[in-house]
Amino acid sequence: MKKFTKPEKQLIFWTIFIGAGALLGTTMMWIDTTGALFGMKPMLQYFQVLPFADTLFQDFAFSGLALLLINGLWQFFTMFLLIRHNRFAALASILCGIFLMMWTCLQFSIFPFPPNPLSIAYFVFGVIEFYLGVRLLSIKQLPIQNSQNSRGSQDLPNSQNKQK
């Protein structure tokens, strides 16, 4: 069994934490799509600046689906890649960080000032995920580079391999 690097361990924690939060948020949005039960109903008016607001953002059903797909399932998929030591885990982790930062930037742009402290915290979590993904990538290297280096050195005779 392979050991986990420090960035892998940290990323597994963050993917579980963020994915579970997205799953909880989705559940809240689907239990009461009007938002009244959880005090989110006043937020619906701010969604009206988004494209297709007249059809997609009249309640929280679509927002819950978007949250689940972008910040829920993608986080859990990345966690699976990390646990399996998949060669694309670092890239998926970087994307998780980017998606989370983009999600919170969208919140910053549509909700009034001052920004929600929870949104600021999740933006920081996205930065952390991005940073850890870059660190993991630097440790593991890109899969394309590994395959080219190993093939290229096999094609050379032994005397040329040593010079390389």
N, C-alpha and C positions, 0 to 999 in steps of 0.2 A: 504494500500500500504506500502510495506516494505521500510525502509530508506536504502540508500547506505552508506556503510562504506567509510572511507577516501581512503583506497587502491582500493576499487571498483570504486570510482569516478575517481581516477588517472588512473587506468587500462582502463576504458572506453575511456578516452581521448587518451591514448597511442595506443589502438587498432584501434581507428578511424584514428589517425594521420598516423600510420605505414601502415594500410590497404589502406588508400587513396593514400599514396605514392607508394605503390606497384601497385595499380590500374593505377595510372598515368604512372608509369614506363612500365607496360605491354602495355598500350595504345601506348606509344611512340615506343616500340619495334614492335608492330603489324602494326602501320601506315606505317613505313618504315623498313621492315625486314633487309635491307642491312645496316642500321645504318648511312647512309650518311647524311640524313636530319638533324639529331640531333648530328652529329659529333662523333658518336660511332663506326664508321667503323674500325678505327685502333685497337680497343679493340678485334676484332674478332680473330686476330692472337694469342692472349694469351689464348683463349679458346681451342686451338689445343692440349694442354697438358691433357685435360680431356678425359675420356673414351668415345668412340663412337663419337669423334670429327668430323670424316669424314662424318658422316650422320646428327648428331644433332646440330652441332655448325658451320655450314656453313653460317648461318644467325642468326637473333635474334628471330625467331619464337618460337623455343623450349625454349629459355631462358625466353621469355615473359610468356609462359605457366607455366614454373617452378616458376617464380616470383609470378604469380597470385595464383597458388595453395598453395605454401609454405608460402609466406608472405602477401598475399592478402586475399584470402578466409578464411584461418585459423584465421587471425586476426578478420575478420568480424563475423565469427562463434563464436569466443571467446567473442566478444562484445555482441552478442546475449545472450550467456550464462550468462554473467555478468548482463545484464539488467533484465533477467528473474530470477536472484538470484539462478541459477542452482547450484547444489552441486558440479559439476565438473568444475565450472568456474575458481577456483584457479589453478587446475591442468592444465587446458587448457592455462591459462595465463603463467604458468611456461614453458610449452612447446613452447608457442609463443616466449618467451625470448630465449630459447635454440635454436630454429630454426633460429631466427634472428642472434644470435651470430655465429652459424655454417655457415650461408650464408655469413656473412662478413669475417669469417676466410677463407672460400673458395676464396673469392675475394682477401684477403691478400696473399694467396698462389699462385695465378695464375697471378696477375698483378704485374708489376715491382715496385721496391722501388722508391720513398717514397710512402706510402699508401695514397689513396685518402682521404681527410679530411671528405667527406661525408660518406665514409665507416666507418671511425673511429667513427663518430657521431652515425651512426646506430648500431655499436657494443655497444656503451654506452647505447643506447635506449634498446637494448636487455638485457643488465645487469639490467637496471631499471625495465623492465617488469618481469624478473626473480625474482628480489628482491621483487617487489610488490606482485607477485604471491605467494611467500613463506610467506610474511606477511599475505596475505589474508588466506592462508591455515592454518596458526597458529591461526587466529581469528575464522575461520569457522570449523576447524578440518576436517579430512578425513571422507567421508560419510561411509566408512566401519566401522570406529571406533564408529561412532554415532549409527549405527544400531546394532552393537554387544553389546555396553553398554546398550542400552535401552532394548534389548531382554534379556540379562543376568540378569538385575535387576528385570525384570518382572517374571522370573522363580523362584526367591527366595521368601520365605515367608516374610511378613512385618518385622518381628523381625530381620531377617538376612539382609534385605535391609538397615536398619539403621546402622548396623555394617559396611557395605561396604562403 
